[in-house]
Amino acid sequence: MSQYETAVARYFEAWNATDPAALAEAVAAAWTEDGSYTDPLADVSGHEQLAAVIAGAHGQFPGFEFRHTGTVDGHHDTARFAWELVSTVDGSAPVAGFDVITLAEDGRIRGVLGFLDRVPTA
């Protein structure tokens, strides 16, 4: 597995963690201490704020999980990948997008720029 695929796998572990302790551990494994996440709905940095955004997404979409789609494309310290938010009950995916990550030397994420391609209308 490449450094990019490893970082993306840790990223999805964090986004799919629902237990607060597991979420904190997964965020620390995926992001540097001052790591950031920016998308049209959020602009946060640091492990505590990152965990809060992830917990908020689970609160808004209970019973859903984030799934990586396609392949990870990376070069230098940057990678991009697509994802969907999928219902574990019926397989619907009301939210989809792609993210661009920048990696630190230790392989953890320094920053995420997220883009939403599909969102619910109501």
C-alpha positions in Angstrom: 0.0 0.0 0.0 1.4 3.4 -0.9 1.8 6.3 1.6 -1.3 7.9 0.0 -3.5 4.8 0.3 -2.4 4.3 3.9 -3.3 7.9 4.8 -6.6 7.6 3.1 -7.4 4.4 4.9 -6.6 6.1 8.2 -8.8 9.0 7.1 -11.8 6.8 6.6 -11.2 5.0 9.9 -11.5 8.4 11.6 -14.6 9.4 9.6 -16.3 6.1 10.4 -15.5 6.0 14.1 -18.6 6.6 16.2 -17.4 5.8 19.8 -15.8 9.0 21.2 -12.6 7.3 22.4 -12.2 5.4 19.1 -12.8 8.7 17.2 -10.2 10.6 19.2 -7.7 7.8 18.7 -8.4 7.6 14.9 -8.2 11.3 14.5 -4.8 11.4 16.2 -3.6 8.5 14.0 -4.8 10.2 10.8 -4.0 13.9 11.4 -1.0 15.9 12.7 -1.8 17.8 16.0 -2.4 21.0 14.0 -4.0 19.2 11.1 -6.9 21.0 9.3 -10.1 20.2 7.5 -11.9 22.6 5.2 -15.0 22.0 3.1 -18.0 24.2 2.2 -19.5 23.5 5.6 -16.5 23.5 7.9 -13.1 25.0 8.5 -11.4 23.5 11.6 -8.0 22.6 12.9 -6.7 20.5 15.7 -7.8 17.1 16.9 -10.6 18.3 19.1 -12.3 20.3 16.3 -11.7 17.6 13.8 -13.4 15.0 16.0 -16.3 17.4 16.6 -16.9 17.8 12.8 -16.9 14.1 12.4 -19.2 13.5 15.3 -21.5 16.2 13.9 -21.7 14.4 10.5 -22.7 11.2 12.3 -25.3 13.1 14.3 -26.8 14.4 11.0 -26.6 11.1 9.2 -27.0 8.3 11.8 -26.6 4.8 10.3 -24.4 6.0 7.5 -20.7 5.4 6.7 -18.1 7.0 4.6 -16.8 4.9 1.7 -13.9 5.5 -0.6 -14.8 5.2 -4.3 -12.3 4.9 -7.1 -8.6 5.1 -6.7 -6.2 7.3 -4.7 -4.2 9.5 -7.0 -1.1 11.1 -5.4 2.2 12.8 -6.0 4.8 14.5 -3.8 2.9 15.2 -0.5 -0.6 15.5 -2.0 -3.3 13.0 -2.9 -6.9 13.1 -4.0 -9.8 10.6 -3.8 -13.5 10.4 -4.1 -16.0 9.2 -1.5 -19.7 8.7 -0.7 -21.8 8.7 2.5 -23.7 5.5 2.3 -26.7 4.2 4.4 -25.9 0.9 6.0 -29.6 0.1 5.8 -30.6 0.6 2.2 -27.3 1.5 0.4 -28.5 5.0 -0.6 -25.7 7.6 -0.9 -27.2 11.1 -0.6 -23.8 12.8 -0.2 -20.7 12.4 -2.3 -17.5 14.3 -3.0 -13.8 14.3 -3.3 -11.0 15.4 -1.0 -7.5 16.6 -1.5 -5.0 15.9 1.3 -1.6 17.1 2.1 0.7 14.8 4.1 3.3 15.6 6.7 6.7 13.8 6.7 5.3 11.2 9.1 2.5 10.3 6.7 -0.3 11.8 8.7 -2.5 14.4 7.2 -1.6 18.1 7.5 -4.6 19.4 5.7 -7.8 18.4 3.8 -9.7 20.4 1.2 -13.1 18.8 0.7 -15.5 19.3 -2.2 -19.1 18.2 -2.2 -20.4 16.9 -5.5 -23.8 15.7 -4.3 -25.8 16.8 -1.3 -29.4 16.3 -0.2 -31.8 19.0 -1.5 -33.9 19.2 1.7 
